[in-house]
Amino acid sequence: MTSRRETFALLAGWPAAAALGAAPREAWGAEGAPLKLAPRSKLVIVGDSITDSGRARPVGEGLFDAIGKGYVAMVDALLGAVYPDYAIRVVNQGISGNTVRDLKSRWQTDVLDLKPDWVAVMVGANDVWRQYDSPLRAETHVLLPDYEQTYEELITTTRPLVKGLVLMTPFHIEPSKADAMRAQMDRYGVVVKALAARHGTLLVDTQAAFDEVLKTYYSATLSWDRIQRVRQRHRLLVATLRRMT
């Protein structure tokens, strides 16, 4: 089981060995400790349906299920539980079905106008998926060069305006790398990794985390369509945040 300490190693910026150690909360959560998110920071998480998970419109923040029922809500709950004194605001701006082109069309109003301190992005599933579930609707396809160029535009626009930017690779819950859609998703993940390295952002390799779990679980146990729906998937995404060191 992933502990709260492991989960928030991502946000604390610890080396892996320290993240797995037995340091008490006061050693890593107190004022002045190396938590990347400063007190009273606003973290906007943006993406597609994986992020959306039923969040409120126009802004996914507030009471009850306004922040959605997925990994964003879990991040918010864990930050509130482990760092209540930091009063960190987490805002969910995912929209089901979005591609990176869709993010670009709403980036100003749905991200920049909220004046975030940190932005986390996970997009790419639909960019790839439409190539396979709607192969004849070419206008819906976001091919790799367009994906990279559009994503880079978002990064270069946002990077100077925020304290931190986190890129999360898209993933496909399929253990066979020979599977056509998995192979394509991996190519898009390579682009995200290259963009993170090029622009000095934090990177979360979600595919690597799912690959580890898929050594034990059959893919449909985690997700019937290999991308959505199952709560364990959201828990794993939260746990994967520790890889942001």
C-alpha positions as CSV (number, residue, x, y, z in Angstrom):
1,M,0.0,0.0,0.0
2,T,1.3,3.5,-0.9
3,S,1.6,5.7,2.2
4,R,0.7,9.3,2.3
5,R,4.4,10.1,2.7
6,E,5.2,8.3,-0.6
7,T,2.3,10.0,-2.4
8,F,3.5,13.5,-1.4
9,A,7.1,12.9,-2.1
10,L,6.1,14.2,-5.5
11,L,5.1,17.6,-4.0
12,A,7.9,17.6,-1.4
13,G,10.6,17.0,-4.1
14,W,12.4,14.4,-2.1
15,P,14.9,12.0,-3.6
16,A,13.4,8.5,-3.8
17,A,15.3,7.1,-0.9
18,A,14.2,9.8,1.5
19,A,10.7,9.6,0.2
20,L,10.5,5.9,1.3
21,G,12.1,6.6,4.7
22,A,10.5,6.9,8.1
23,A,10.9,10.7,8.6
24,P,8.0,12.0,10.7
25,R,5.6,14.5,9.3
26,E,7.1,17.5,11.1
27,A,10.4,16.8,9.3
28,W,8.9,17.2,5.8
29,G,5.6,19.1,6.2
30,A,6.5,22.0,8.5
31,E,7.0,25.5,7.4
32,G,10.3,25.9,5.6
33,A,10.5,22.2,4.5
34,P,11.1,21.6,0.8
35,L,7.5,21.3,-0.2
36,K,7.3,22.5,-3.8
37,L,3.8,24.0,-3.2
38,A,4.1,27.1,-1.0
39,P,1.4,27.9,1.5
40,R,-1.8,29.2,-0.1
41,S,-0.8,28.1,-3.5
42,K,-3.4,27.5,-6.2
43,L,-2.9,24.3,-8.2
44,V,-5.0,24.0,-11.4
45,I,-5.1,20.5,-12.9
46,V,-6.3,20.4,-16.5
47,G,-7.0,17.6,-19.0
48,D,-9.7,15.3,-20.4
49,S,-12.3,12.9,-18.8
50,I,-9.7,11.2,-16.6
51,T,-9.2,14.6,-14.9
52,D,-12.9,15.8,-15.3
53,S,-14.6,12.9,-13.4
54,G,-17.8,14.9,-13.1
55,R,-16.4,18.2,-11.8
56,A,-18.5,21.4,-11.7
57,R,-18.7,24.0,-14.4
58,P,-17.3,26.5,-15.2
59,V,-14.7,26.1,-12.5
60,G,-14.2,22.8,-10.7
61,E,-13.8,24.0,-7.1
62,G,-16.2,24.2,-4.2
63,L,-18.4,22.1,-2.0
64,F,-19.6,18.5,-2.4
65,D,-18.5,17.0,-5.7
66,A,-17.5,20.3,-7.4
67,I,-13.9,19.1,-7.8
68,G,-15.1,15.8,-9.4
69,K,-14.8,12.2,-8.1
70,G,-11.4,11.2,-9.5
71,Y,-7.8,11.6,-8.8
72,V,-8.0,15.4,-8.5
73,A,-10.4,15.0,-5.6
74,M,-8.0,12.6,-4.0
75,V,-5.1,15.0,-4.4
76,D,-7.2,17.7,-2.8
77,A,-8.2,15.5,0.1
78,L,-4.7,14.3,0.7
79,L,-3.2,17.7,0.6
80,G,-5.8,18.9,3.0
81,A,-5.2,16.0,5.4
82,V,-1.4,16.1,5.3
83,Y,-0.8,19.8,4.9
84,P,-3.9,21.5,6.4
85,D,-1.8,24.5,7.5
86,Y,-0.8,25.1,3.9
87,A,-4.3,25.9,2.7
88,I,-3.6,24.8,-0.8
89,R,-6.4,25.3,-3.4
90,V,-6.8,22.6,-6.0
91,V,-9.0,23.4,-9.0
92,N,-10.2,20.8,-11.5
93,Q,-10.4,22.1,-15.1
94,G,-10.7,18.8,-17.0
95,I,-13.3,18.3,-19.8
96,S,-14.3,14.9,-21.1
97,G,-13.3,14.2,-24.7
98,N,-10.7,17.0,-24.8
99,T,-7.6,16.8,-27.0
100,V,-4.6,19.1,-26.8
101,R,-6.3,21.2,-29.4
102,D,-9.3,21.6,-27.1
103,L,-7.0,22.6,-24.3
104,K,-5.5,25.3,-26.5
105,S,-8.9,26.8,-27.3
106,R,-9.8,27.2,-23.7
107,W,-6.4,27.7,-22.1
108,Q,-6.7,31.4,-21.4
109,T,-10.2,31.3,-19.7
110,D,-9.9,27.9,-18.0
111,V,-6.3,28.1,-16.9
112,L,-4.5,31.4,-17.1
113,D,-7.4,33.6,-16.1
114,L,-7.6,31.6,-12.8
115,K,-4.0,32.9,-12.0
116,P,-2.6,29.6,-10.8
117,D,0.7,29.2,-9.0
118,W,1.0,25.6,-10.3
119,V,-0.5,23.9,-13.4
120,A,-0.6,20.1,-13.9
121,V,-1.6,18.8,-17.4
122,M,-2.5,15.3,-18.5
123,V,-3.7,15.2,-22.1
124,G,-3.2,12.8,-25.0
125,A,-5.6,9.9,-24.5
126,N,-8.2,11.3,-26.9
127,D,-5.6,12.5,-29.3
128,V,-4.6,8.8,-29.7
129,W,-8.0,7.2,-29.1
130,R,-9.8,9.0,-31.9
131,Q,-7.3,7.5,-34.3
132,Y,-8.6,4.0,-33.4
133,D,-12.2,4.3,-32.4
134,S,-13.0,6.8,-35.2
135,P,-10.5,5.9,-37.9
136,L,-12.5,7.5,-40.7
137,R,-13.0,10.8,-39.0
138,A,-9.6,12.2,-39.8
139,E,-10.6,15.7,-38.7
140,T,-10.8,14.5,-35.1
141,H,-7.2,13.0,-35.1
142,V,-4.4,14.9,-33.5
143,L,-1.3,13.4,-35.1
144,L,2.0,13.5,-33.4
145,P,3.6,16.6,-34.9
146,D,0.4,18.6,-34.2
147,Y,0.3,17.2,-30.7
148,E,3.9,18.2,-30.0
149,Q,3.6,21.7,-31.5
150,T,0.3,22.6,-29.8
151,Y,1.5,21.2,-26.4
152,E,4.7,23.2,-26.7
153,E,2.7,26.4,-27.3
154,L,0.8,25.8,-24.1
155,I,4.0,25.3,-22.2
156,T,5.8,28.3,-23.5
157,T,2.8,30.5,-22.9
158,T,2.4,29.2,-19.3
159,R,5.9,28.7,-18.0
160,P,6.8,32.3,-17.3
161,L,3.5,33.0,-15.5
162,V,3.6,30.2,-12.9
163,K,5.9,28.9,-10.2
164,G,5.7,25.3,-11.5
165,L,4.4,23.2,-14.3
166,V,3.8,19.5,-14.2
167,L,3.4,17.3,-17.3
168,M,1.8,13.9,-16.9
169,T,2.2,11.4,-19.7
170,P,-0.9,9.8,-21.3
171,F,-1.3,6.1,-20.6
172,H,-3.0,3.0,-21.9
173,I,-3.8,0.2,-19.5
174,E,-2.5,-2.5,-21.8
175,P,0.6,-4.6,-20.9
176,S,1.5,-5.5,-24.5
177,K,3.7,-2.8,-26.1
178,A,3.0,-4.5,-29.4
179,D,-0.7,-3.5,-29.2
180,A,-1.2,-0.8,-31.8
181,M,-2.9,1.7,-29.5
182,R,-0.5,1.1,-26.7
183,A,2.4,1.6,-29.1
184,Q,1.0,4.9,-30.3
185,M,0.3,6.1,-26.8
186,D,3.9,5.4,-25.9
187,R,5.0,7.6,-28.8
188,Y,2.9,10.4,-27.4
189,G,4.4,9.8,-24.0
190,V,7.9,10.1,-25.4
191,V,6.9,13.6,-26.7
192,V,5.7,14.6,-23.3
193,K,8.9,13.5,-21.7
194,A,10.9,15.4,-24.3
195,L,8.9,18.5,-23.7
196,A,9.4,18.3,-19.9
197,A,13.1,17.9,-20.4
198,R,13.3,20.7,-22.9
199,H,11.4,23.2,-20.8
200,G,12.5,22.2,-17.3
201,T,9.1,21.1,-16.0
202,L,8.3,18.3,-13.6
203,L,7.3,15.0,-15.2
204,V,5.0,12.3,-14.1
205,D,5.3,9.0,-16.0
206,T,1.9,7.5,-15.5
207,Q,2.4,4.8,-18.0
208,A,5.4,3.4,-16.0
209,A,3.2,3.2,-12.9
210,F,0.5,1.3,-14.7
211,D,3.1,-1.0,-16.3
212,E,4.3,-2.0,-12.8
213,V,0.7,-2.7,-11.6
214,L,0.0,-4.7,-14.8
215,K,2.6,-7.2,-13.8
216,T,0.0,-8.4,-11.3
217,Y,-3.4,-7.3,-12.5
218,Y,-5.3,-8.0,-15.7
219,S,-5.9,-4.8,-17.5
220,A,-9.8,-5.0,-17.3
221,T,-9.5,-5.2,-13.5
222,L,-8.2,-1.7,-13.6
223,S,-10.3,-0.4,-16.5
224,W,-12.7,-2.2,-18.8
225,D,-11.8,0.1,-21.7
226,R,-8.1,0.3,-20.8
227,I,-8.3,4.0,-19.9
228,Q,-11.4,5.0,-17.8
229,R,-13.9,4.2,-15.2
230,V,-12.3,2.3,-12.3
231,R,-11.5,3.9,-9.0
232,Q,-8.2,2.0,-8.6
233,R,-6.9,3.8,-11.6
234,H,-7.4,7.1,-9.9
235,R,-5.7,5.9,-6.7
236,L,-2.8,4.8,-8.8
237,L,-2.6,8.2,-10.4
238,V,-2.4,9.9,-7.0
239,A,0.3,7.5,-5.9
240,T,2.2,8.3,-9.1
241,L,2.6,11.9,-8.0
242,R,5.5,10.9,-5.9
243,R,7.5,10.4,-9.1
244,M,7.6,14.2,-9.7
245,T,10.9,14.6,-7.9
